[in-house]
Amino acid sequence: MIQRIQTVYMLAVMLIATLSLFLGLDFFRGILFALSAIVAVYAILKYKKRIVQQRLNWLNILINVTLLGVFVYRMLNSSGELVSEKGVGLFVPALSIVFLFLANRAIGRDEKLVKSADRLR
């Protein structure tokens, strides 16, 4: 079902990644944000296959950890005050990772509920 809480979390990740494309980033980080948004939308559309949805979220977590690493690397190697990169840029992938962990937790609860209902039949 699309109206589950994990869909809201993945939709938040998609919106965060899409809005982050307008921060004026370089090509590599823009590609990673676009890839994160695409994986989030694809995971939302796989609502009938919860295990696949969890794996897609783990892939998205990996993408966002890579993004976070790129932002930290750029921050440590930059010489000036770049507010958009240092302030918002570091916060965005971390927030996405939190939402994806929450989505995976909710998917796990749904999977557990379905398995317990199957045992009763």
C-alpha positions as CSV (number, residue, x, y, z in Angstrom):
1,M,0.0,0.0,0.0
2,I,1.2,3.4,-0.8
3,Q,-0.2,5.1,2.3
4,R,2.3,3.5,4.7
5,I,4.6,5.5,6.9
6,Q,7.7,4.2,5.1
7,T,6.4,5.8,1.9
8,V,6.3,9.2,3.6
9,Y,9.9,8.7,4.7
10,M,11.0,7.7,1.2
11,L,9.0,10.6,-0.3
12,A,10.9,12.9,2.1
13,V,14.2,11.5,0.9
14,M,13.1,12.0,-2.7
15,L,12.1,15.6,-2.0
16,I,15.3,16.4,-0.1
17,A,17.4,15.0,-2.9
18,T,15.5,16.8,-5.6
19,L,15.6,20.1,-3.8
20,S,19.4,19.6,-3.2
21,L,19.9,19.6,-6.9
22,F,19.3,23.3,-6.9
23,L,22.2,24.1,-4.4
24,G,24.6,24.7,-7.3
25,L,26.7,21.7,-6.8
26,D,29.3,20.1,-9.1
27,F,28.4,17.4,-11.6
28,F,29.4,14.4,-9.4
29,R,27.4,15.5,-6.4
30,G,24.4,16.4,-8.6
31,I,24.5,12.9,-10.2
32,L,24.5,11.3,-6.7
33,F,21.6,13.4,-5.6
34,A,19.7,12.6,-8.7
35,L,20.5,8.9,-8.3
36,S,19.3,9.1,-4.7
37,A,16.0,10.6,-5.8
38,I,15.5,8.0,-8.5
39,V,16.2,5.1,-6.2
40,A,13.8,6.6,-3.6
41,V,11.0,6.8,-6.2
42,Y,11.7,3.3,-7.5
43,A,11.6,2.0,-3.9
44,I,8.2,3.7,-3.4
45,L,6.8,2.0,-6.5
46,K,8.0,-1.4,-5.2
47,Y,5.6,-1.3,-2.3
48,K,4.3,-4.9,-2.9
49,K,7.8,-6.4,-2.6
50,R,9.0,-5.3,0.9
51,I,12.4,-7.1,0.8
52,V,13.3,-5.4,-2.5
53,Q,12.2,-2.1,-1.0
54,Q,14.5,-2.6,1.9
55,R,17.4,-3.5,-0.4
56,L,16.8,-0.4,-2.5
57,N,16.8,1.7,0.7
58,W,20.2,0.2,1.7
59,L,21.5,1.1,-1.7
60,N,20.2,4.6,-1.2
61,I,21.9,4.7,2.2
62,L,25.1,3.8,0.5
63,I,24.6,6.6,-2.0
64,N,24.0,9.1,0.8
65,V,27.0,7.9,2.8
66,T,29.1,8.5,-0.3
67,L,27.6,11.9,-0.7
68,L,28.3,12.7,2.9
69,G,31.9,11.6,2.4
70,V,32.3,13.8,-0.6
71,F,30.9,16.8,1.3
72,V,33.3,16.1,4.2
73,Y,36.2,15.7,1.8
74,R,35.3,19.0,0.1
75,M,34.9,20.8,3.4
76,L,38.2,19.7,4.7
77,N,40.0,20.7,1.5
78,S,38.2,24.0,0.8
79,S,39.9,27.2,1.9
80,G,37.0,29.6,2.0
81,E,33.7,29.9,3.7
82,L,31.2,28.1,1.5
83,V,27.9,28.4,3.4
84,S,25.9,26.3,1.0
85,E,28.3,23.4,1.1
86,K,29.4,23.5,4.7
87,G,26.0,24.4,6.3
88,V,23.3,22.8,4.3
89,G,25.3,20.3,2.3
90,L,26.5,18.2,5.2
91,F,23.0,18.2,6.8
92,V,21.2,16.9,3.7
93,P,22.7,13.4,3.3
94,A,22.6,12.9,7.0
95,L,18.9,13.7,7.1
96,S,18.3,11.4,4.2
97,I,20.1,8.5,5.9
98,V,18.0,9.0,9.0
99,F,14.8,8.9,7.0
100,L,15.9,5.8,5.1
101,F,16.8,4.0,8.4
102,L,13.3,4.9,9.7
103,A,11.7,3.6,6.4
104,N,13.7,0.3,6.7
105,R,12.5,-0.1,10.3
106,A,8.9,0.4,9.3
107,I,9.2,-2.0,6.3
108,G,10.7,-4.6,8.8
109,R,7.7,-4.2,11.0
110,D,5.3,-4.7,8.1
111,E,7.2,-7.8,7.0
112,K,7.0,-9.2,10.5
113,L,3.3,-8.5,10.7
114,V,2.6,-10.2,7.3
115,K,4.7,-13.3,8.4
116,S,2.8,-13.6,11.6
117,A,-0.5,-13.3,9.8
118,D,0.6,-16.1,7.4
119,R,1.4,-18.4,10.3
120,L,-2.2,-18.1,11.5
121,R,-3.7,-19.4,8.3
